[in-house]
Amino acid sequence: MIKQKEIAVSFLHLASSGKVREAYEKYIHPDFFHHNPYFKGDRESLLKGMEESADQFPHKMFVAIRALEDGNLVAVHGKVQLNPDMPWIALIHIFRFEGDLIIEEWEAAQEVPNESPNENGVF
Amino acid sequence: MQKITPHLWFDKEAKEAAEFYVSTFGKGSQVKRLSKLDNTPSGSVDMVTFELLGSEFQAISAGPLFKFNPSVSFHVICKTKQEVDGIWEKLTKGGMVLMELGAYPFSERFGWVQDKYGLSWQIIYSGGGDVKQKIIPAIMFVGSVAGKAEEAINFWSSVFPEAKTGAIMRYGKGEQPDQEGTLKNAAFSLFGQEFRAMDSAHEHAFGFNEAISFIVDCNTQEEIDYYWEKLSAVPEAEQCGWLKDKYGFSWQIVPSMMDEMLENGSREQIARVTEAFLVMKKFDIESLKRAYKGGG
């Protein structure tokens, strides 16, 4: 039995490894829409944006730190590095599911500063 | 993938054994994946993922370090007596009978056999009832942990989600050396997967070892950290994602993506990941991914 939480993390792993179209085919609803402010809100626009990003940053790395599930919503707290010499970006994705497929997505990102007064670290 | 997958450690025979089990159990059984890891302390090792009657298993050929013993066996629940007899015939070839095939108070047709590779199977006629999970790992608490089966079930149930305890049968008075109240047989489930446990205070020249371990499939680093912290009780047993809990039972806490890396990676990528994980105790997803991707 696969949980929505696991589907969400699998989607992020697969998409960030460069296999964007495969990730969409497996996990994203045909009527998917999203709230990423840098792209148009439809399925194809985000897919293309992610494919371009994958071409631009072949060494991109995403790490899922934790995942939370509440009804048909899943939140994934993770971090991404576009290239090994670039700073980490802290990410929170929220996915709304219809059945086993993701139908809506929100995200928020924060670049991790090199120096910070916070001794606990970001993660 | 199953959340908990039995892992079998062979000397050299993992691939051959997987094929033998697949042909023995038939429908619902298949070899799913074969891969090779080079440059491990055991040299080049074969890894096999296979499915038997709908349950997934993994096996490795990693040298003669550990031997199977009946402290962990597998129940095979059959809907007909004919099915019992068919499987019995194949598994007993070259193997050793531990309990002769016949009628027992708990099953009209039952037998316990150690197959030619030393792995132990209990073939059980269900009485005709429907069977949800046909192969069920059975854990026998012997030696210094005899009498601790119930405590272990409670402990594991507090650690793993979707845990439930089912029917329990206890030893009664006059069943020495087994203490009254300890478990003759208990059903429980973790992650919704069925297990059985029992105590046996008789003299046994065996106990839990690394030959049979259970892989816990983890999606996030937090999940890995959680199981590691809850389960690991023997610091010197911590190696390459392996740990032993307070009962000496072996678990492997493994990120899901490991499978994908070993399946899809190039030779170089697999070599880099292998090199990275061989020096790890608890797996670190970030470092594994970094090794896989290379370039930094």
Interface residues (C-beta under 8 A of the other chain):
Chain A: M1 K5 E6 V9 S10 H13 H59 M61 V63 A64 I65 R66 A67 N83 P84 D85
Chain B: G192 N219 T220 Q221 E222 S256 M257 E260 I285 E286 K289 R290 K293 G294 G295 G296
